[in-house]
Amino acid sequence: MLKGIPPIISPDLLKILMEMGHGDELVIADGNFPAATIAQRLVRSDGNMVPEMLEAVLKFFPLDKYVPKPVALMALVPGDTYKPEIWDTYRSICKKQEFFTDFESVERFAFYERAKKAFAVVATSETSLYANIILKKGVVVE
């Protein structure tokens, strides 16, 4: 164990966060996301939910200030009337970050294609619909 690292961040995830470079992307996926099919590197985080994982990751992970929207969400499928309340939770977490402006909305299949190119996918047990999120890593400056 180490001091100051939230217990939700596994050793495997900590290693991945350390290996990621500027512009690399991390997907934090809900329980319905085809993570094992899509991921180049898969980190299982069973029993954990996306908001807690998002908050823990953003403790160590600067967002990319060189893109207009460094956080992306999967857009609603046309005709779907579901309102993802979890997005409000994400917004309150992300607003604490220096370079967060708003979410990029990515069509479902385009989101899958982008996730295939992501550095890693963290698979959670989140049950909320449309709860997948992509973070683009920025430059670490101390």
Number of C-alpha atoms within 10 A of each C-alpha: 6 6 6 7 14 14 11 16 16 14 12 11 20 13 11 18 19 10 10 17 15 14 19 17 24 24 27 27 26 23 21 16 20 13 25 14 9 18 20 14 17 19 19 18 21 12 11 16 21 26 17 14 19 19 18 16 21 16 13 13 20 21 25 23 17 12 13 13 18 23 26 18 21 21 16 17 12 8 6 7 8 10 10 13 12 14 18 10 12 20 15 11 16 20 12 11 14 11 19 20 15 14 19 16 15 17 15 16 12 12 19 18 12 15 23 18 15 21 21 24 29 22 27 23 17 22 12 16 17 23 23 24 25 24 24 24 22 21 14 12 5 3
